[in-house]
Amino acid sequence: MKKNNFRYIRLKWVKSRNKLYALLRSDRSREILTFMFFLVISFIFWVLQSLNEDVESSFSLNVKYVNVPEKVVFTNKLPDEIDVRLRDKGTTLMGYLMERMPVIEIDFDQYKNNRGVFVVTSSQLSTLVRKQLKNTTTLLSVSPDSIPVYYTNNSGKKYKIRLIGSFSTVPQCVMNGEIKMSIDSATVYAPLSILKNIKEITTDSFALKSLSDTARISLNLTYIRGAKIVPEKVEVTIPIEEVTTKKLTLSVAPQNLPTGISMLTFPANVQINCMIPVSKFSKIHADDFSVGVDYNQLKDHIGKKVAVQVLRKPPFVNNVQVTPDSVEYILEEKVGLW
């Protein structure tokens, strides 16, 4: 069985090979091969001719900052490469591609001063680039056209961070607790001329809507020109929790009664309805609240009822409703015993 399979494969191979040989020996195939040969030769000559003509091309050159003291901190983001546009023979530009592109070195000692800032101008940057190019190469453009450098020898100064932004929750949720930031201050490195004008550090503004669960976001600290902020980001946690309704019965407490005067209210107790976080439901009791009526409201008051006020409640309790919201009252004068 194996011998028969082998013989079949061999016969198929011989037939395919003979067909290929016959095709290649045909006049049509010879014409196609001849055409392809001259097409390849023409392409090679075209490439060689193009390489001998002046052409333009763009390149990226790495930038290296040298002779920088250990204590110096750069306080702005410096480019680590620049883009240049060059014109030269195709062979020369091809050489730039084949070889490692030259590195542009900016010597800190050459530009430093007492102000903590210097600028490598367009002409200075072009001169540095030309030094790394061949004499026949024309420099057409450099991007960026200049490099501002801010630096400092100072150890840095800490500033408080202020959160900028807003948020809202869905109706059945509230914020439960304080907004937390991973850090409350950051260190700023900058020349003294910049540091003296900084009062605080702010975050980039944020806006969150319809929150239904605790939100955790990462915010950049607002960029200050010429300054380096460490760290550059802060993690913010906004605790959001679902709320539920709780009912409590409270006694109405008269407030600001003059000496010798007592007050009776009808009814003596009221019911409050409030929204509280689910996790606090079992921890909330009537003693955490206080409601009352204020005697001072009666001075210019007309009628037999006075409004009930919520005098005290936990900070995380919202939408407190009092039923009834006003009560009748009777004032009694205390008579002394002689």
C-alpha positions in Angstrom: 0.0 0.0 0.0 2.8 2.4 0.9 4.7 1.5 -2.4 1.6 2.4 -4.4 1.2 5.8 -2.7 4.9 6.6 -3.3 4.6 5.6 -7.0 1.5 7.8 -7.4 3.2 10.9 -5.8 6.3 10.3 -8.0 4.2 10.2 -11.1 2.3 13.4 -10.2 5.7 15.2 -9.5 7.1 14.1 -12.9 4.0 15.3 -14.7 4.0 18.7 -12.9 7.8 19.1 -13.6 7.3 18.3 -17.3 4.5 20.8 -17.6 6.6 23.5 -16.0 9.5 22.8 -18.3 7.2 23.0 -21.3 5.8 26.3 -20.1 9.2 27.9 -19.6 10.3 26.7 -23.1 7.3 28.3 -24.8 7.7 31.6 -26.7 5.2 33.4 -24.5 7.1 32.5 -21.3 10.4 33.7 -22.8 8.8 37.0 -23.7 7.5 37.5 -20.1 10.9 36.6 -18.6 12.7 39.0 -20.9 10.3 41.8 -20.0 10.8 41.2 -16.3 14.5 41.1 -16.6 14.7 44.5 -18.3 12.1 45.9 -15.9 14.3 45.0 -12.9 17.4 46.5 -14.7 15.4 49.7 -15.4 14.3 50.0 -11.8 17.9 49.6 -10.6 19.1 52.4 -12.9 16.3 54.6 -11.8 17.2 54.1 -8.1 20.9 54.9 -8.9 19.9 58.0 -10.8 17.6 59.2 -8.0 20.3 58.7 -5.4 22.5 61.1 -7.4 19.9 63.9 -7.4 19.2 66.4 -4.6 16.3 65.3 -2.4 14.7 66.3 0.9 13.9 64.1 3.8 13.0 64.4 7.5 15.0 62.9 10.4 14.8 62.7 14.2 18.0 63.5 16.2 18.5 62.5 19.8 19.3 65.3 22.3 21.7 64.8 25.2 22.2 67.3 28.0 25.8 67.1 29.2 27.9 68.6 32.1 24.8 68.9 34.4 25.7 69.0 38.1 24.1 66.4 40.4 22.3 69.0 42.4 20.6 70.6 39.4 17.0 69.7 38.8 15.4 70.5 35.5 11.9 71.9 36.2 10.3 71.8 32.8 10.0 68.9 30.4 12.9 68.9 28.0 12.7 67.3 24.5 14.8 64.2 24.1 14.8 64.5 20.4 14.4 67.1 17.6 13.1 66.8 14.1 15.1 68.2 11.2 14.5 68.6 7.5 17.6 68.0 5.3 18.5 68.4 1.6 21.4 66.5 -0.1 22.2 63.9 -2.6 20.1 60.8 -2.2 23.2 58.7 -1.5 24.2 61.0 1.4 20.7 61.0 3.0 20.7 57.2 2.5 23.9 57.1 4.5 22.3 59.0 7.4 19.6 56.3 7.4 22.1 53.4 7.3 24.4 54.8 9.9 23.5 55.9 13.5 22.1 59.4 13.4 24.3 61.9 15.2 23.4 63.0 18.8 22.9 66.7 19.5 24.7 67.6 22.8 23.6 70.7 24.8 26.4 71.7 27.2 24.8 73.0 30.5 28.0 74.8 31.5 27.8 76.9 28.3 24.3 78.2 28.9 23.8 78.3 32.8 23.3 81.7 34.6 22.1 83.0 37.9 18.4 83.3 36.9 17.7 79.6 36.7 16.5 79.7 33.1 18.1 79.9 29.7 17.0 79.4 26.1 18.9 77.5 23.4 17.8 79.8 20.5 17.0 78.8 17.0 20.4 79.9 15.6 22.2 78.1 18.4 20.3 75.0 17.9 20.8 75.1 14.1 24.6 75.5 14.7 24.7 72.5 17.0 22.8 70.4 14.3 25.1 71.6 11.4 28.2 70.5 13.4 26.9 66.9 13.2 26.1 67.0 9.5 28.3 66.6 6.4 29.4 69.8 4.6 27.2 69.1 1.6 24.0 68.7 3.6 21.7 71.7 3.8 19.6 72.2 7.0 16.1 73.4 6.0 14.3 73.4 9.4 14.5 72.4 13.0 11.5 71.6 15.3 11.2 72.7 18.0 13.0 75.9 16.8 14.3 76.6 20.4 14.6 74.9 23.7 13.8 76.8 27.0 15.5 75.2 30.0 14.3 75.9 33.6 16.4 74.6 36.4 17.1 75.0 40.1 19.6 74.1 42.8 17.0 74.4 45.5 15.8 71.4 47.5 12.2 72.2 46.7 9.2 73.5 48.7 6.0 71.8 49.8 2.6 73.3 49.0 -0.9 72.2 50.0 -3.1 70.7 47.2 -6.6 72.1 46.6 -9.1 69.8 44.8 -11.0 71.5 41.9 -14.1 69.9 40.5 -17.7 68.9 41.1 -19.9 65.8 41.2 -23.5 64.7 41.6 -25.1 61.5 42.6 -28.2 59.6 41.5 -31.3 60.5 43.7 -31.0 57.3 45.8 -27.3 57.8 46.7 -25.3 60.3 48.7 -21.7 61.1 49.6 -20.9 59.1 52.8 -17.8 60.7 54.4 -15.1 63.1 53.3 -13.4 63.1 49.9 -9.9 61.6 50.3 -6.8 62.4 48.4 -3.7 60.1 48.4 -1.5 63.0 49.3 -2.4 66.4 50.8 0.7 68.3 49.6 3.4 68.1 46.9 6.9 69.4 46.5 7.7 72.0 43.9 11.1 72.5 42.4 11.6 75.8 40.6 13.7 79.0 40.6 13.0 81.3 43.5 11.5 83.8 41.1 8.7 81.3 40.4 8.4 79.8 43.9 7.6 83.2 45.5 4.5 83.5 43.3 3.1 80.1 44.2 0.4 80.1 46.9 -1.0 76.6 46.4 -1.2 73.7 44.0 -4.5 72.8 42.4 -5.7 69.7 40.6 -7.0 69.7 37.1 -10.8 70.3 37.2 -13.1 67.3 37.1 -16.9 66.9 36.7 -18.6 63.6 37.5 -22.4 63.1 37.2 -24.9 60.6 38.4 -22.6 58.6 40.7 -24.1 55.5 42.1 -21.0 54.0 43.7 -17.7 55.1 45.2 -15.6 56.9 42.6 -11.8 56.7 42.3 -10.1 59.0 39.9 -6.5 60.0 39.1 -6.0 63.7 38.6 -2.9 65.6 37.3 -1.7 68.5 39.3 -2.1 71.7 37.3 1.1 72.5 35.3 3.1 75.5 36.4 5.4 76.9 33.7 9.0 76.5 34.8 8.3 74.3 37.8 8.5 70.6 38.4 5.9 69.1 40.8 6.6 65.8 42.6 4.4 63.8 42.4 2.6 64.9 39.3 -0.7 63.1 40.1 -3.0 62.6 43.0 -5.5 59.7 43.6 -9.0 60.9 44.7 -11.7 58.8 46.3 -15.3 60.1 46.6 -17.3 57.7 48.9 -20.8 57.2 47.5 -23.4 55.0 49.1 -27.0 54.1 48.7 -29.4 55.7 51.1 -32.6 54.4 52.8 -35.4 56.0 54.8 -35.6 55.9 58.6 -38.4 57.2 60.9 -37.9 58.3 64.4 -40.1 59.9 67.1 -38.7 62.9 69.0 -39.8 65.1 71.9 -40.3 68.8 71.1 -37.9 70.9 73.2 -38.8 74.6 73.8 -35.8 76.9 73.3 -34.8 80.4 74.7 -37.6 80.5 77.4 -37.4 83.5 79.7 -37.1 82.9 83.4 -40.5 82.1 84.9 -42.1 81.0 81.7 -42.9 77.4 80.6 -44.2 76.1 77.3 -46.4 73.1 76.5 -46.7 71.9 72.9 -49.5 69.9 71.3 -48.5 67.3 70.3 -45.5 66.9 72.6 -43.8 64.5 70.1 -43.2 64.7 66.4 -42.0 62.2 63.8 -39.0 62.8 61.6 -38.4 61.1 58.2 -34.8 61.2 57.0 -32.5 59.7 54.4 -29.3 57.9 55.7 -26.6 55.7 54.2 -27.5 52.0 54.4 -24.3 51.3 56.4 -25.5 53.7 59.2 -29.1 52.5 59.5 -28.6 50.4 62.6 -26.3 53.0 64.2 -28.8 55.9 64.2 -31.1 56.5 67.2 -33.4 59.2 68.4 -30.7 60.6 70.7 -28.7 61.6 67.6 -31.4 64.2 66.8 -33.0 67.2 68.5 -36.0 69.2 67.5 -37.6 72.2 69.2 -39.6 75.4 69.0 -38.0 78.8 69.6 -39.7 81.2 72.0 -38.1 84.2 70.2 -40.3 83.4 67.2 -43.3 84.2 69.2 -42.6 87.9 69.6 -44.0 88.8 66.2 -45.9 85.6 65.8 -49.6 85.6 64.9 -51.6 82.4 65.5 -51.6 79.5 67.8 -48.9 77.4 66.0 -45.2 77.6 65.9 -42.8 75.9 63.4 -40.7 72.9 64.6 -37.0 73.3 63.9 -34.3 70.6 63.5 -31.7 71.6 66.1 -29.2 68.8 65.7 -28.6 65.9 63.3 -25.6 63.8 62.2 -23.8 65.4 59.2 -24.5 62.4 56.9 -28.3 62.6 57.3 -30.2 64.3 54.5 -33.7 65.4 53.6 -35.1 65.6 57.2 -38.9 66.0 57.2 -40.8 66.8 60.4 -44.4 65.6 60.8 -46.2 67.7 61.9 -44.0 70.6 60.9 -45.7 73.0 63.4 -47.3 72.5 66.8 -49.8 74.4 69.0 -48.5 75.8 72.2 -49.5 77.1 75.6 -47.3 79.5 77.7 -47.6 79.3 81.4 -46.2 81.7 84.0 -44.5 80.1 86.9 -45.8 81.6 90.2 -43.3 81.7 93.1 -44.1 80.5 96.6 -43.9 83.2 99.3 
